[in-house]
Each structure stands twice: as C-alpha cells, then as structure tokens.
C-alpha cells in the first residue's frame, strides 16, 4: 500500500517533535534536519495544529511541540488529518442503478475499507522511534 508524501512527511515531522520533547522546534529547523521542503512542512504543521496533534509557541524560543505523546496518536488519525481524500475514496456513492455484481464489489470494497481502518486505528505511532536505527540524540563527551 502506498501513502502520500504528505502522510510520509507528516510522520517524520511527528517523530522529530517526539525527539525534541519537551522543547519546541521551528519548522525551518525540522525541514533542514531531514531535507524536507519547508513550505510543504509548514502546511503539514498547520494541519496538525488544527487537529490538536501539536501546539505552537511564538517567539524566539518558539516553534511546534507535540500536544500528546506518540503512543496516543494512531496512523488512521494522521491519514484522516493529512489525506482527507483517502477517506472519500472508500465511500462510493452513485445514483446509477447497479447490477448485482457491481453491488457485490461495492460491498466487498466497503468491508475491506472498514478492515483497513480498523487496522490503521490500532497502529500507534510510538513504534516509529524504535524503528529509527540512527536515533537523533545528543552525545556528550567527558
């Protein structure tokens, strides 16, 4: 299954904020850290702010910060936030009369979509940091 770049970059953004916790990070700094397009990331950050995934602090020490931990955010929530077309694709409505085969296929796809939503709703984002083999942590030398 393929996900949009917006969802992909959004997950990177959330993981970056996880590592920055409890501090705030500017979008410019986050974009440069992983080579992401700043304007695109600003749009993602705005969507996340509107849906309550992150908080914004203005000023010199400001930026974005996770509003809730990754263990409380599901993949389905992120997809619904960043890719609203994805959900609309699963709902097929038509005024045309359908044959019994078309009805069967529509019912089949509706059931599959529901199953996918259930699985994505169970996937918590706290699994992301464990998959990051090159964790962005500070090293202190004595």
N, C-alpha and C positions, 0 to 999 in steps of 0.2 A: 504494500500500500504506500502511496506517495502522499506526502504532506507538502503544503505550500511553503515557499521561502519565508513567508510571514510567520507561520507557525514555528518553523525551524529556528529563525532568528529570535522569536519570542521566547522559546525555551532556553536559548543561550542567554538572553537578557535576564530571565528569572534566575538562572544558575549563577550569573555574575553577581546579582543582587544578594543571593544566598551567601556567596563568599565574602561580600562586603559587609554583611550583617555585623553589628547593628548600625554601621555607618551609612552615609548617603553617597551615591556616585552620580556624577554628571553623565548625561547621555554621550557627550563627546568622548569622555574618557572610556566609557564602556565600548563605544563603537571602535575606537582606536585599538583597544586591548585585543579584540578578536577580528579586526579587519572587516567590520560590518559597515554598511552605508549609514552614515549619521542621520540623514533625513528620514530614511526608512525606519530606523530605530526610534526616532522621535515619534513617528506615528504609532508604532507599537507601544511605546511608553505611554502615550496619551490614551490608547485603548485600555491598557492595563490600569491606568489611574482611574478611568471612568468606571471600570468594573470592580474596583477595590482590591486588585492584586498588589498594588504598590501605592505608596504615599509620596508626596512631593514636598520638599523643603526648599524655599527660595533663599538666595543669598550666596555669599562666598563659600560657605561650608555646606551648601545645599546640594540637592540632587534627588535621586529616586532611592527608595528603600522598600523592601518587602513589607507589606501590611500584615501578612500572615506567613507562617513557615511553609516550605515546600510540601511537607507531609500533609498539609491541609488543602492543597491545590491538586485537582485532577487534570489529566490530559484532556478530558472532554470539556472542562471549563475553559481551558486555553483555546481549544479548537473553536468552541462557540464564540469566544470573545474575538479572536483574530480572523476567523474564516466563516462568517455567517452564511455564506453561500453553501458551505458544506452541509449544513442542516437543511437548507432548502432543497438540495439535491435529493435528499432522502424522501421528501414528500412529493409524490407525483399526483397531480390533480388534472383532470381533463373533463371537458363537457361532452366529449365524443363518446359514443357508445362503444364499449369494448367487447371483444369476443371472450369466450370463456378462457381461452389460452392467455390472452392479454391480462385478464383479471387474475389468473393463476400466477403469472410472472410478477404482476404488481404486488400481490400478497406475499409472494416469496421474497421479493426485494425489500418490502416493508419489514418483514420478520428479520431478515439479515441485518438491516439497518438498526433495528432495535437491539439485536445481539451485539453489534459493534458498539453502540452507545453504552450498553451495559459494561462491556469490557473496558472501554476508554474511561468510563466513570469510576471504575475500580482501580485504575492506574494512578498512583500518587507520584508526584514529581520528586519526592525525596530519594528516589532511585537514581536520579541523574548524577549527583556528586559522586556516588560510588563507582559510576562508570567512567569518570574522568581520571585517567591514569596519570596525567600531569597536572595535578591539583595546583591551582594558583595560590600558593601560600608563601608567606614571607619566611626567609631563612635568616636566622640570627647567628652570627659568628662571634665567638668569645676570644 
